[in-house]
Amino acid sequence: MSSNDQILRVLCFGASLVEGYNSEPEYTPYAQWMLGKLRVGWPETHFGVTVDGVAGDLVTTAFKPRMSRHYCKLFK
């Protein structure tokens, strides 16, 4: 990657499906699956993927503090 290349950054944020929790042996965590699809669709694009999935987390209690770690300026 040259210094002129840009990276498309993606945040995969959520609960168990984002974290990768599943009982099926062939299960692929969401972020891994999504990155594969993005690379097929845009092979010349460089992707930076951040995964923040916590099984059992609730939107009403825990999402805002976790999201603020990624985008602290939005929550000040």
Protein Blocks (a to p, Z undefined) as FASTA:
>chain_A
ZZkbccddddddddfklnopafbfkbccfklmmmmmmmmmmmmbccdddddddehiafkl
mmmmmmmmmmmmlmZZ
